[in-house]
Amino acid sequence: MTSTKTRSRVLEGRPFPLGATWDGRGVNFALFSANATKVELCIFGRLGDKEIERIELPEFTDEIWHGYLPAARPGTIYAYRVYGPYEPDAGHRFNPNKLVLDPYAKAIEGRLIWDPAVFGYQMETGDDKTFDERDSAAFVPRGRVVDRAFTWGEDSPPRIPFNQSLIYETHVRGYTKTNPHVPKDLRGTFRGLIQPDVIRHFKSLGITAVELMPVHSFVNDSHLLDKGLSNFWGYNTLGFFAPDRSYASEADFAFLEFKEMVSHFHANQIEVILDVVYNHTAEGNELGPTLSFKGIDNNSYYRLLKDQPRYFVNDTGTGNTLNLSHPRVLQMVTDSLRYWVQDMHVDGFRFDLGTILAREDHGFDEGGGFLDSCRQDPVLSSVKLIAEPWDCGPGGYQVGRFPPSWAEWNDRFRDDVRDFWRGEKGLLPNLAKRLTASAESFNHRGRKPWASVNFVTAHDGFTLNDLVSYNEKHNDANGEDNRDGSSDNRSWNCGVEGPTDDPAINALRERQKRNILATLFLAQGLPMLLAGDEFGRTQKGNNNAYCQDNEISWVNWDISAAGKELHSFVCKLARLRQNYPILRRERFLTGHYNEQLDVKDVTWLKPDGTEMEQEDWNDANAMSMGVLLDGRAQPTGIRKRGGDVTLLLFFNAYQDVVISKLVPVAGGKSWARLLDTNQPEVSEIDTFPFDHVYEVTGRSVVLFELKG
């Protein structure tokens, strides 16, 4: 190890806040490590490539190592060397030859270079009990001190109610990489997302929140780089406080460009939700590199096997699991969340593999430390919190088990809607549950319908176009012999695998897209739309494009005529959802008769217009039903008649026409057709009398409004 002479004056400083904090006069450095014996602060030159100074932090308070440099300024590039025992069998992996990144770094300089020196052990041997003395400084990222000041002007969070929200999931780089309306130097960046044409597209769809796939600083896996691929999705976090440099037009100012993006979104009444990955880090298991947490205090930051702490608990399937049962690790996660809300002004979070965050030693616990911290925190409890409520650990599937104030991705909606429209039988009972926000899972403890985040497609899996075009995944480009990605896609290619010139099949596929989107927008709950589905984006059958930083993953803005028609249809759906509050009620629809108001909030109908009985629900061959949403039903807990419009919907998954009767309803005289997925171009409202027999085309959705 090279020695570097200390020149700067160092003061004791304070143990808080953690990280590198510029106070206008100097910089306070504070790093948690319960088991270290010494910590050295390493200062680098202006270009970040040469270590010019090494300073031992002088104080150790409450397991925090700290010091203050009066001469340090924003722009200072730094990292640490942490001393302590290298005893893998005891869970300790200290190695001061390895430069480690500050977990609280607000900006990150440089990229990881996969050299043997970045491993704490002699990786050539494959034995993690060996000790490696090579210096890793030339190959690892470092932190940069930032001035957190930013002129936000009149920026304020839109605070759009959950029941009025429409979430749009997208990727910073992939969304604008080929967009001709975005300047070339801004494509694939935060600034690319706020170009006028992009904002207009969001607004045309009625988008209220853009959910960004991970923007935290991440690492590209060596095995992907070896194959000419990359970790495109970014679910491999190294820095929980720093936006990734690759998403900025000027890499050194990623945190400023992120703030500019948020400010522009807010000015257009669009919220920003971050997909965050606090369940694991980029350091992998015992054979992974030493980049930060592992070399700072492995035994604290990670969950280790109790009887064999040499090895990592792998509930994530990625090699390691962050230990949120440790108070300092829990503090780091909640500090990170608050930073993104208070400093970066984001409006909410979607938590990847959220079950892990709520897992204590005894398993999932809705009263565990992380969930309790969010519930009581005045900052975090005021933003949107959305869980992916599963992981691959024991008891990992927890849909409906998160506490009040949380929303959850509802994979049952995804699976049942896919199954219904691909023609699976016996799905009417399940479809009814999904159309009413899966009350069996979420209607408890005062939770609302928006607790169910309804989606049919997401980044992980087929796009909507591919869902109706492929029976099988086609992931050959990933270099894993098509073994990766789920084989349970519940898709239907409508008769031909992949693209076809057959006009009948293409017409059916377009109608199937409209059917699925109509089901998503007309169901109770909180809808989430995958970017590009509104005009039929394809990934050519790849359902696991995590490593494809190319045309497979990039949104193609060369939109076909059919794609433009689909976009117009989605715009219509968004307007309907916004204009008809009965489609997004704050109360679960139950179907119970309210004797005082003489009304049912929802009535399920057979095609002949009579109410469905139990034997009808049990009919495995039934694939069509009507849904009457009565606007007179009470919309809130106050027992009074509602004033919403009454709507009648028909869902027909048969391949043939189903004759359906337009039933009489008190207070009306006729039914006006608002939507028919078989006739998407119809814009005028056609009116039909009560008891009219309407031909619901095979595989289609129809929506009517009651007229007085």
Order of alpha helices (4+ residues) and beta strands (2+ residues): beta-beta-beta-beta-beta-beta-beta-beta-beta-beta-beta-beta-alpha-alpha-beta-beta-alpha-beta-alpha-beta-alpha-alpha-beta-alpha-beta-beta-alpha-beta-beta-alpha-alpha-alpha-beta-alpha-alpha-beta-alpha-beta-beta-beta-alpha-beta-beta-beta-beta-beta-beta-beta
